[in-house]
């Protein structure tokens, strides 16, 4: 496959881990996963030294949330401790993989593909829970880019098994200067939060442009819209309209001065 891509002069962005691991690794609770994944990433880079663009681990936050907070995928656990363990292992795997690839290809560029989320408070009583979730949504990228988290999120990490040394690993090993902040946006990326703190889908309220500005202000990196689509409904034109709307949002943030470098239509959905 990669020989044919090279022959056709197609430049791939190589996604090395997309929501799963081999059965013999088990799942994202396995603390051996980061080093094993880094070994795999380096072997891939050695085999295909002409590849420059990588997404080592796709949607780190979503992978940890769906596998270890909601109990849907992989380990099918549903607790803060299992979520933090999964996220810690996934982001460490991503960081170690970037270092392993850089050792082979020093000019490698890493395109994070991460879900861009927002949590809307449904009532004044829900402002606190919504603010916590709006801090938590940045956690995978904060760790990946070596950005210090808020005191509330730091306490959350420590309370759920992260050690000081593990936290400082992320601060010491950032390769942010080799990265493009890719963000994904669907109509399911925005949520309503009630007094209980449990989110539910709100549909599109702010939209891609506003949420992307929030992420860009936080990390100050070039941005790529790395995934979007909408399932066709009975009218048959919904995805077409969504594509037009996403493109309009990309132009809006670009014209506002955010360095947008790419756009991806996730065609599997429609």
N, C-alpha and C positions, 0 to 999 in steps of 0.2 A: 504493500500500500504506500509506504513512504518513498520507496524508489520511484513509484509512478508519480507521486506528487512532485518529487524533485525533477523528474523528467519533463513534467508539464509546467514547470516554473510556478507552481502554486505554493504560496507561503502559508504554512499552517500555524495556528496557535494551538500547541499540543496540550491537551487536558489529560493529566496522568491519573487522576483519581476522581471519579464522578459518583459519589454517594455509596460506594461499597468497597469491600476488601475481599481478597481470596478467602475461601472457607477456612484454610489452615491458620489464618491470622485471627479469625473469630469475628471481632467487631471493634468499634472505636474505644472500648474500655481497655483494650490491650496496650499496656505501656511500652511494649516492644515496637508498636506500629511506627512511631516517628523514625527510628533508626533504620528499620526495614525499608520504609518508603524512600528514605534518602538514598539508600544503597541502590534501589530500583531506579530512582531518578538519575543517578550518576551513570548507571549502566546504559540507560536510554540515551543520555547525552553522548556517551562514548560511541554508541552504535550509530547515532545520527548526528554527527558533529555539525552538519550544515543547518540544523534547526536552531533558531534564535529565540523564538517567542514561545512562552510557556504559561499555562495556568496549572500549577502543580496540583492544587486541590480545589475543586469547584465548589462554590457556595458553602464555605466552611460553617457559617452560622446556621444555615438551613439544615445542613447535614447533621450537626450536633443537636439542633432543636427537634427535628423529626425523629431522630434515632434514640435520643436519650432524655428529652423533655416531654414530648408528646407520646412517645412509645409506639410510633408507627413503623419505623424502619430498623434494620440491623439488630442492635441489642434489644430493642423494644422495651426500654426502661423509661420511667417517667418520674424523675426527681431532680432537684437542683444539683445534688452531688453527682449524679450520673451525667447530667448535662455539662457541668463544669469539667468533669473528667474527659468526656468526649471532646469538648472544645479545646481543652488544653492539649490533648494528644494530636488533634487534627491540625491546629495552628502550628504546633511544634514540628509536625511532619512537613508542613508547608515551608516553614523557615529553614529546616535542615535540608530539604530538597533544593531550595533556591541556592543555598551555599554549595551543595554538591554539584549542581549544574554549573554554577559560576566557576568552580574549579576546573571544569572542562571547557566551558565556553564563557570567557570573562565578559563578553559584551552581551550576554543573555538579557532579555527583557521579560519581565513577569507581569502578566495581565490578570489581576485578581478579578474573578467573576463572583460577586457577592450580592446577595439580595439586599435591596435598599428598602428599609421599612420605616413606617411611622405609626405611632399609637396615639389616637385621639381620645381625650378624656370625655366620657359621656355626660358627666356632671361634675360640680365642684368637688364632691367627695372622691371622685376618681382621679383627681389631678396627681396625687401622690403616686399611686400605682402606675399611672401612665408615664410620669416622669422617670420612674425607675426603669420601665421597659424601654423608654427612649434612650436611656443611657446604656442599657444592656444590648441594644441592637448594634451598637458600635464595637462590641467586645472583641469579635474576631479580628477586625481590622486594627483596633487599638493594639492588640497583642502583636499582630503581624508586622505593624509599622513601628513598634517600639514606642508607642505613645502612652504616657501615664494615664491611668484610668481615674475616675472620680473616687473620692473616699468611700462613698456608698458601695460602688462596684468592687473596690479593693476588699472591703469587709466581706462582701458576698463571695468573692473568690476564696479568701482565707477560710471563711466559715464552711466552705464546701471542698476543702482538701488541697487547695493550692498552697505550696510553701513559698516563703520569701525568695528562696533561691530559684524556684521555678518561675516566679513572676519576673525576677531580675534577668533570667535568661532571655526573655523577650525584649527587655530594654537594651540588652547588650548586643543582640545579634540581628538587628534590623538591617535589611537591604532595601529600605524604602526608596533610595535613589535609583534603584534598578526597576522600579514598579510603575505600572499604570493602574489607577484605581478603576476597575471595571465594576459597574453596578447594573443589576437586573431589576426590571420593574414590570409587574403585572397588576391587574386591578385587585388582586388579593394581597398586595403588599401593604395596604393601609388597613388599620384595625380600630375598632371601638373598644374602649376599656371601661368597664363598670366598676362599682365600688369593691367588688370581690377581687379585682385585679386580673380577671380572666378575659383575654381578648377575644373578639369575634370579628369577622370580616365587615369592613365598612364600605367597600367599594372605593373607587377613585374619588378623593376629596382634594388633596393638594396637587397630585399629579407628579409626573417625572421631574419637571423642571425645578419645582420648589424643593423636593426632597434631595435632588442631586446637588443643588446649591448648598444644602446643609452638609452633605458629605464632603463636598469640595472645600468648604470653609474649614472643616476639621483637619483635612489631610494635605491640602494644597498640592495635589498631584494632578497630572494629566488624567482625563476621564475617558472611558469608553462605555457606551451603552451596550452591555454584553449579552442581554437576553430580554426578549419581549415577544408577546403574541397574544391573541385572544381567540378562543374557540368560536368557530362559526356557529351562529344560531339559525333560527328558521328563516330569517331574511336573507342569509347568505352573504351579507355585505359587512358584517360586524368586524371581521379581521381586517378588511380593507380600510375601514374607517379608523380602527385602532392604529394601523400602520401610519396613516396620515397624521394622526394626532401625536404619536410618538416622535415622528420626524419633525413636526412643528415644535415640540418641546425641546428636541435636540438643537434645533436652530435657535430657539429662544435662549437657552443657557450659553450656547456658543457666542451669540451676539451680546450677551451680558458679560463676556470676558472669560468664561470657563473654557479651558483648552480641551475641547472634545476631539478625540482622535479616531473614533470608530463607532460603528453601529452594527448590531447583530439582530437579525430576525430569526427567532427560534422556530424553524419550520416544522419541527415534529408535531407541534400542537395543531397547526393547520397549514 
